[in-house]
């Protein structure tokens, strides 16, 4: 069963995402902050990582900068409300790393479409 | 030729012999001689006369002078000749003789038989005399010219004899000395002159007589342009002039000094101007300085001295790099070097240490070079303005803006996170209900209950969408108010944006007739795609809300006059002119216009935001409408140049 890691400081969001993704047939692991995710992701290779941008201590993009090679092994999608949440530098980096944005608030359909797209892309890249 | 003596075999006749001697003398002398009888006939012509007259003398003898030379009848010679014959007096004259182009000097003496005339060709002498006269005239003219220049020149000029007495001065010199001038000539000695005025150095210290520029020049010293010296002439009445002097010795062919010439330029006005500049500079709040072409400081105003705690002399000598904050040194020196190299104005900011409290304060340095007629830099004029407070304000403003950004980011996140959770929860429960709903084992009352729940949850989901949109509008207005509306513009195809929006709207409003008319090729604009999408979404949502459900809504994209125009045409109630102007206002409410679909009329921010966003893109918005005729809301964006 494909695995999705959810990195978000908001417990309600993590819980909702877990329900939806498990209903859709994924296994789900949760992290409440970026440093914990760093540790977790060194040990596992999930199909998709859903990364919240605005988190206390370290933002999603700061996490990607602090772990420079991680985008080569893991497939991320960034959860954020508006472009406003990303500095121009962050947005440029995000584009360069081909990391899609899932806009909050999103519908279940949008979320599942995005995850499936990433999952397929990963599968296509590493058959 | 006449024979010079009679035959030798005849005994000498004393009279004839005397005649021969006389004839011989006449023939040998260089003067021309002719004898003319009372009737005006030549009786004798000597060789010299024949040569001057360019005649054969044998042919002349016996001929009448005035018949032979009729042109001479109108000359002085004829009148004098007639007068001499009548009055028996000799005559002398010099006159030109035009027929032969010569000048002749004539001396004539009446004789018993007529007149004896001696004459000489003096053409050469006359020419020499004329030349001498011309030379004298030219010399006179030159002297006049020099005198005129001497008088007209604005610098004072004085010529001294070796004793140091003035032998000649010009008007400017006399004007410079004023009342003392007439007495100056009469003063025989330096001591006497010292009573009229005192020659001092620029500091006002009297110069010893032998140190005055004229005396130095008389000792052979050249006081030239580079080594010209400034002196002060102090008058007994307390007045004084500051004078720049150049002086030089004049020597004769043997190298002995015969005179000294001194040129005095009155620079009192310039000195006064410089003093006025200093007073002005000291009165200014800025640090003011001037520098030589190579950049070395040659003047700083009092404020500089106060700021650095250094007296002027020390400040001019010090390495001013030591006054600049070490972090600012490199870029400041680089800017100054570049300005000097290019001869262009300088503008650079740096921090200078204030002596009073040891703090570094930000200054804006500006300097402009003054050029001469050939474009060479003469001087730099600079000022350094204290911008510390301005800098602090800038930093504070930056911090305040950062805080606004932070707040808006947090507000956006904090408001959207619970909406997201709610939405996911509502949709998740709806899905669960859907699964149970399809279970055939479900009892009918339970089935009906689930159907009711499902309907209410779907309305919840729509309310959440509405809440999300309102939150979005409020945040956008907050960004605009804070001046923090940042567009993320990039080249994008307006057709693609419109297709995306239409897809979303069709999903949300199934059953409504929406037509989309697009050009066949992409329409490129430089835009924030999300926000342009929101604008179109808003125009479409308005049309859907206010127009009857059965009436179609047309969305059209056209290109014209360098613009891309997006128009949304509805068949709603239409707006009159006043209403058209009103709808774009913030919190707009149009009386009598009520939405036919959807819930509520919103915050009245949508069109205000739409117009602001379009204007920020360099575009504009408009309405074509009339009551009962429906409305066309449109916006236009500049087309992106393909170059």
Interface residues (C-beta under 8 A of the other chain):
Chain A: X10 X12 X13 X16 X17 X19 X20 X23 X54 X81 X82 X83 X84 X85 X88 X91 X104 X105 X106 X107 X108 X111
Chain B: X408 X409 X410 X412 X413 X416 X417 X418 X419 X420 X421 X422 X423 X424 X425 X427 X428 X431 X464 X468 X472 X475 X479 X486 X488 X528 X530
